[in-house]
Every structure is written in structure tokens, then in C-alpha cells.
Amino acid sequence: MAEGTEEANTAGHRYEAVARALEEAIEAGVHGPGDRLPGVRKLAAQFGVSVSTVVAAEHLLEDRGLIEARPRSGYYVRRHPWQPPERPATSAPEGEPVPVTGQALVLRVVQAASEPEVVQMGAAVPHADFLPARGLRRAFAGVPARWGGRELAYAFPPGPAELRQAIARRMADAGCQISPEEVVVTNGAQEALVLSLRAVTEPGDVVAIESPTFYGILQAIEGLGLRALEIPTDPDEGIAPEALALALDQWPVKAALLMPNFGNPLGHCAGDERKRALVELLEDRGVPLIEDDVYGDLPFEPPRPWAAKAFETRGGVLYCGSFSKTLSPGLRVGWAVPGRFRDRLEYLKYATSSSTPAWPGLAVADFLERGGYDRYLRRARGDYARAVDRVSRAVVRHFPPGTRQTRPAGGFVLWLELPEAVDALALYRRALEEGISVAPGPMFSPTGKFRNHLRLNCAQPWDARLERALARLGEVVRGMVA
């Protein structure tokens, strides 16, 4: 690379870093609405950069709508930096059980997550910058000395006792008072979901799901020969008990598979009373609830929301969790707390994959025991909140009027409802040609609904490359509407 190019890239990184620091100061309230920013020379001295770098950073923040210039006075924080977008409407599925089809696209979308040249907003995989890599490496390195060779052995079900104990302690934060004996360690939450479905259903059975729902859930249902029954889902609070009750009256539902806390892709979070009502309804009807709670530890503001399992009284909730969305997707450390179905699920785990990797499980147990997870979460929650907010603001800037988007209070995905003329599958193909991966709406429906919807993974470092990608997406969408 030429020397001049290196200098230009360095300067670019500097002004973006200054812009990020000023944006974080604004979000933290250091500079409130209407406040004047310090002068360019003072900021240049504060950050150790040139005046021109500060000016470039201010222009970037002005383009993003965070600050405004006043003649002969300087830059001020905007009193109303942006207008919150309108939310998508509550879904309205047809209301009858259907086989799951059209999931072949999912593999192509997730494969793009491992291609470094692609701007990765498709698969819900957090970038390494959001993960506690240093602490995890220390935990991994310390396993042999602490565990004396156990990391080299099979970890047969239910899994390492130390990890199950650490998980049981953590679940108290979700309102669940459980013992380590109730926990079955799995290879990620996806295996926990599949095992839970196998424990309570037979091929051909009907499973109630949110609409839209996580495509991994749809793949599990398809792979087991089950039928999916979509239930109308509010983008803020999830499924209403009344809607679920109506479905139970009409169809022989054998299980409900829901994400009450920061569901994917909507980011909805049911309140305690709604969770209690859902659990009581399902318990009264004798229908097991499989709860996917992989985002439960990622609220933008404390406290951590309670799990639906906290409200059970008869052991009918099969709770599924994972550290893939928090510590690292590569760990594949998940677990199930399957209530009265524990023995069945434990046997299915052994019959399916024999054991779980011992070394990652022991490393995670050590990381949790030493307090690393809590320290990490305190930082990560703010990081994800800012990441979602930045992408949301960029969508408002670049996408056409009429674009709706969710306002999640946790997790790191954003769901967009685009103008009706937009074909999300065509948008996905156009974007991938330009090195941008997104998740089109039909992936989140058993029958390919939500053709004008899009899910964005916001857990990416905010830089000029991501901003350009969102701007280009907006251009393509505008072209489809025109």
C-alpha cells in the first residue's frame, strides 16, 4: 500500500474515532440537547488530533443529525436529534397449521457471516469487537491447570457439574430458582430447542410459534416433520394470551415455542403479567412451553427481565439458553432446563450427540465463577444499545418515507417493514452483489410471508464502511419504490 494511502486511511480512522467518542458523550449526557460543543481547537487538544480531523468528525455527526451548526457560534447538540420511526403493525397470519418450507436460503445468509469482505448485517452474529475475547482466552488457558485433565475427557449428559452450578446461579437473575441437577448442557441453544421439540412432540404435530419468528426455530420444526401455527405477534410485547387461547381452541397444539424476551427478529419483550398469563394458559391446557431465552441477558437497561419459566408451577416450561449471543458464538455452550421432561431430554441428548465439549464448558464455568460475565454484561448492554440506535438512525436518514422499524429494548437486531413495493428477496440479492448481507423477511415465516420486511444485525462496529452500506441499501430500496 502506498504511503499516501496509509496516511489517508489513518486520518479517516482518526476522525471516525473522534466522531464515535463525541457521539458516546452525547448519548451519555455529557453534552445534552442544546449544549454547545467545545471549540475545535479545544477538541483537537483533547483528542490529540489536528483541527481538520475534528472538523471532519463534526461534519460526520452533522450528517447523522446529532449536531447542528450555528453561524459564528459553533456546533450544538440537536434538541431533537431524530424522529423515532413508526413501529411495524402486529402480524396477521392466516391462522392454520402449515409445513415449513423455503428455508434453504438460510444457509446462504449465515455463510456470509464468515466472509470478511461482506458487510455482515444478515446473520445475527455479534462482531468480535463486542465479545470478551481477552477474558475468555485467559479462562481457556487456565483450564488444564485448574481441572487436571478433565478438559480432555467426554462430558456426558447432563454436562460438567461446575458449569451446571454456575448456570443455576445465573438463572436466579431471570427469576428461576433451580438446582444444578435440573440443567442439561447442550451444543448451543439450537440443540436445546431441537431436543425440547423431540421430547414433547411427534412428527405431524402442531407447534404454535410467533409471527415472525427466528429461522432456526423454523428449521427445527421442518427437520422434525412438524407443522407450524403462526400466532399474531405484537412488535413490542409479543403474543397476546387471547390470541394464543383462540388458536388452542381451534387446533390440536402439542407445544408452543416462544421467545418472550427480546424475540428474534422483532426484539419484543413481554411484561411479567403477560408471561404469567401465557404460562398459566398453557399449563391449564396441558401444552408444554419451549422458551428460547438467548437474548434475555441483553437488556439495554437493567434489570434483566424474568423468564417465562419463573412463572411455572407444574414443570411444563422447557427453558433453552446459550452463551452464543453474549460470550461467543464459537463456544457452542448452551443448556436446557426442561422441567418434568428432564429425563427424556437428557436421554435424547446422549442418543443424539453423546456429549458436549468439556474444555469450553469448563472455561465458561471459570469465567462465570470469577465474575467475568457480569463485568462483561455491564459493558455489552450499553454497546448493543448504541449499536442498535446508530443503525436505527441511519435507516431513518437513508431509507424512504414509509419505512417502519421496531424499537427493541434489548438484543441487537432490528426489524424493518419497507414500503409494499419492495421485494426483500430481490433486495437481498442486489445487496449481496454489492458485498452487503441482510436477512430478508420471508426467512422468518413458514410460508414465506413478510416479503417487504428485512432484519438487520446491528452488532457491527460503527464505521464509514457500515454507514456506506446502509446508505446504499437505502438507495436500492428507494429505487424499488420509485
N, C-alpha and C positions, 0 to 999 in steps of 0.2 A: 504494500500500500504506500502511495506517495506521502511524503512528509506533510504537504499542504492538506491532503485529505485527512490525515490523522489529526492535525490541529483543528480542522473544521469539525470533525466528529467530537473531539474533546470539548470544544466550545459548545456544541449542541448539547452534550450531556450536562455541561455546567448550567446552562440556562434552564434546562428541564428540571435539574435538581433544585435550583433556586425556586422555580415555579412551584414544585411539589412542596418545598418547605413553607413557602408563603401560604399555599392552599391549606396545608395542615394547620398553620397558625390561625387562619381564618376559621376553619372548622372547629378548632379548639376554643375559640372565643378570645384569643389574644388580640385580634383585630376584629371588632364587632361591626355590625351593619352601620354604615355611615361614617365609620372611622377613616381617617386619612392614614395611608401607609407612610412609613418613614421615607425620607428623600432618597434618591437613587445613590448619592454618594455614601450616605449612612448605611444603606443596604449593601453596597459594594464592599465597604469595610467589614460589615458584619459577616458576610459570607466569604470574604477573601477572593472576590472576583472583580472583573472590570465593570465599569459603568455600563458599557454596551451590553454585557451579559445580563445585568439587572433589567435594562430596558427591554431586551428580548423576552425575558421572563414575564415582565409586566404586560407586554403585548399578548403573550400566550394566555395569561389569566384574563385579559380583557376579551379575547376571542371566546373564551369559555364562559363569559358572562359573570365572572366573580367580582371583577372590579370595573370601575369606570373612570375615565379621565375628565378632569375639570380644568378648563383653560386657566393657565398661570397659577394653578393651585396644586396640581399633582393627581395622584391616583387615590380613589376612595373605594372602600368595600361597598358593593351594591346593597341597598336595603332589602331588595327582593331579588336575590341572585337568579332565581328561575321560578317558573310557574310549575308546580307539581303536575305531572301528567294525569289524565283521566285513567281510571282503572279499567281493565277488561271486564266484560259482563260475566255474570255467573254462567257456567256452561249449561247447555240444554241438550244432552244426549237423547237418543231415541228411546232408551229405557227397556231394552230387551237383551238377553244374553247373546253373545256372538263369539265365534272363534277368533283368535288373534291372528292377523295376517300382516304382511308388508314390513316385517322387522329386519329384513336383510340389509337395509340402509344403515342400520345402527352400527354395524361393524366398520363400515367405511368412515363414518363420522368419528368413532373413537380411535381408529387408526391414525387419523390426522393429528391426534394429540402427541404422537411421538415423532412428528416431522418438524424439525426446528425451523424450517423456512416458512412454515404456515403460522399465521396469526391464529392462535387456538382459542376460539370462543364457542366451540362446538361441544365437546365432551366436558362434563362437569368435573374437571380435574384441576386442583389448585396448582399454580406455578410453584416451583421450588422456593422462590423468594418468600412465600407465605408460610413455609414449614420450618420446624425447629431442627434443622439439619445438624447443627453443631451438637446440641444436646443429645440427639439420637445417636450420633456417631460415638459419643462418649459412652452412652449406655450399652451399645453393641460391643464396644471394645472391652468393657468391664465384665461382660457375661462369663467368659471362661474362668477368670479368677474367682468370681463370686459363686458360680454354680457348679464348678468342679466336674465338667464333662457332661452335665445333663443336657446341654445345648446340642450335643451330638446324637442324642437318643430320640426314639419316637416319642411324640407327645400324644398318646392315645386319648380318646374322649374320656372324660369331658374336657381335658386340657390341663396345662400346668396349674397347680393349686395356687401358686403365688399370683398368677395373672387373674385367676377367678376371684381371689380375695380382693385384689385391687379394683376389679370391675364392680364387685358387690359394694365396696365402699363408695365408689363414684356414683353408683345409681341412686344412692341416698339423695344426691342433689336433684335427681329427677322425681323425688317423692316416693321411690321404691325401696322398701325395707326388705332386702332379700339376703339369703345366705350364699356363700360361695358354691355350695352343693347344687344350687339351682341354675348355675351358669354352665353353658356348653360352649366352648371356644370353637370358632369356625374359621374357614378361609375367607374372611371378609363378610360383609353383610349380605352379599348376593347369595352365598351358600346358605347363610342362615335363613333367608327368605325361601329358597327352594326347599330346604329341609322342612321348614314350617308348613309350607303348602303340602308337601308329601305326607306330613304327619296327620293332616286333618281332612284331606280330600282324596278322591279317586278320579281317574280320567273321565271327562264328560261333566264333572260337577261345575256349578256356577260359583264364581268368586266376585264379590262386589268390590269395585275399585273407584278411586277418584277420577274425575274427568276434567282436564287431562291428568295423566299420571306418568311416573318415571318409566322409561322404556325398558329398564332392567326387569321391572315387575311384569311387563307385558311379555318379555322373552321367557320368563319363568313360567308364566301361565301357558304360553304357546308350547313350550317344551314338555310340559306335563299333560298336554291334551285337555286342558280345562277351558271353560268358557268365561269370558269377562262380561260383567254387567256394570256399565258406567253409571255413576250417580252424579247428579248436578253438584258442582263444587264452587263455592264462593272463593274469589281470589284473596280474600282477607282471612276468613275463618274456616274454610274447608267445607266438608259435607255437613249439611244440617240433619239432625236426628230425624226430623219429619220426612225428609226425602228418602233416607235410608229405610225408615219404617214402611213407607209405601212400597219400596222395592221388595222388602221381606214379605209383605203381604201378597205380592204378585208372583214371586219366583222362589224356587227351592234353593236358596242361597246356602252354601255349605261353609263359607268363610268370607270375611271381609279383610282386605289388605289395604291399610291406610297409612298415610304419613301426616299425623296431626301437627307435628312441629316442623315448620318451615319446609313444607312439602315441595317436592321437585316435580314440575317446573314452576308452580305458582308462588312458592315462598310463603304460603298461608300458614297461620298458626292459630289453632283452635283455643279458645279460652277454657279454663278449668271446668266451668259448668257444661260447656258443650262436650268436652271429653267425657265427663261423668255421665251425661245423658246417653252418649254413644255406647259407652261400655255397659251401662245398665240395660239399654235396649237389646244389645247383642247377647248379654247374659240371660235375659228373660226369654229370648227366642232360642237359646242353646246354640248360637252361632259363634265360633271362635273368631277372635280379632287378632290378625297378624299385624303388628305395629312396627313400621320401619322408622327408626328414630336417628338416622345417621347424621342429621344436621342439628339435633337437639342441643348440642354443646356450643352452638354458634349463634346465640342471640346477639344483636348489636349492643343491647343494653342489658345488664343483669336485672333480675335474677334469671337463672336457667329455667325455662318452662318445664312444668311437670309432664311426665309421660302419661299416656292414657293408662298404662299398666298400674299407675299409682292408685287408680280408682276401682280396680277389680276386687271382687270378693270371692270368686269361685275358681280362680286359676285358669280362666278361659282366654287370657291375653298371651300371645306368643311374641315376646319383645325381641327385636333384632337391632343390634348396634354394631358400630365399627369405628376404627380409628383412621379409616381411609380418607375422610374429608377433613381431618384435623391434623394428625401426626404425619401420615404419609400414605398415599395410595399404594405404594410398592410394598408395604409391610404385609398386607392381606391379613390383618388381625381383626377379626370380628367375633361376635358372640350372639347367642340366643339365650333368653330366659323364658322357656316355653311353658311354664306353669304346670298344669296337670298332664301335659303331653311330653314331659321331660324324658321319660324312659324311652318313648317311641323315637323322639328326635335324636337322642344320644345313639341309639342303635343305627338309625339311618345315617348318621354322621360316620360311624365306623364302617358301615357297609359301602358307603359312597367313596370316601377318600382316606379311610384308615386313621389318619392323624392330622395334626396341624404342625407346621414348622416350629420346632422348640426354640431356636435361637431368637427369632423376632418376638415371640411371646414373652420370653424371659427378659429381653431388653425393654419391652414396653412395661412390664411389671416393675422393673427397676426405675424407669423414667417416671412412672406414676408415683411410686413409693417415695421417691426423693423430692417430689413437689414440682418436677419439671413441667408436667402437663398443666397444672394450674397457672404457673408463671407464663407459659406459652399462651394459654387461652386469654389471659388478660390483655395481651398484645394483639393476638389474632383477631379478636372480636372487633376492635377498632379498625384494624387493617381491612377486614372484609366489609365493614360498614362504609369506609371511604371508597373502596373499590366499586361497590355497587352504586354508590352515589355518583361517582365520576362517570361511569358508563351510562347511568340514567340521564345525567345532564347532557352527555354527548348525544344520546338518542334524541333528546328534545331539540338540540341545536341542528342536527343533521337530517333527521327523518321528516317526512312530510306531515302536514297537519292531519289530524285524524288518527295518528298513531297512538295507541293506548299502551300502558305498561303497568306492571304490578309495582307495589311499593313494599317489598319484603322487609321484615324486621329482624331477619337472621338469614344465615346461609350465604350463598354467593352467586345465585342465578337470578336472571331477570327474564320475565315472560312478556313478549310483545304481541299485541294484536294490531296488525297492519291494516291499511285500507283494503277493502274487499277485492279490489282488482289485482292484488298482489298474490302470486303463486309462490309459496315458501319453498317448494321443491325446486322450481326454476331459479329462485334466488340463491338457494344453497349451491346449485351447480355453477351459477355465474360467479358467486363469491369464491368457490374453491379454485376456479380457473385463475383467480387473481391472488391466490395464496391466503385466503381467509376461510376459516372453518366456522360454520354455525350449525345449530340443530333445528331443522325445520319442524313445524308443528305436527305434521302427520305422524312423526315418530312416537308421539305421546298419546296416541289413540289406537285402540284395537282395530278400528276400521278406517284409519287414515283421515280422521276429522282434523280440524284446525289448520286448513290449508293456507290460511293467511296469517298464521302465527309463527313465532320464532322464539327460541330460547337462547340466551347469551350467557356464557360463562364469564363472570366478571373477575375471577380470581387470577388476574394477569397484571404484571407491573404496568403502571400507567406511564406511557412514554409517547413520543411522537409517532412511533410505528402503530400503536394501538389507536391513537386518535385518527390517523390517516385511514386505518382500516374501517373504523366506524363511519367516517365521512364518506368513504367510497361505498359502503353498504347503503348509506342514506341516498347517495346519488342513484344507485341501482334501483332502490325502491321508488324513488321519485320518477324515474324513467318508466317503471311499470304502471304508475298511476296516471301519468300524462296521457 
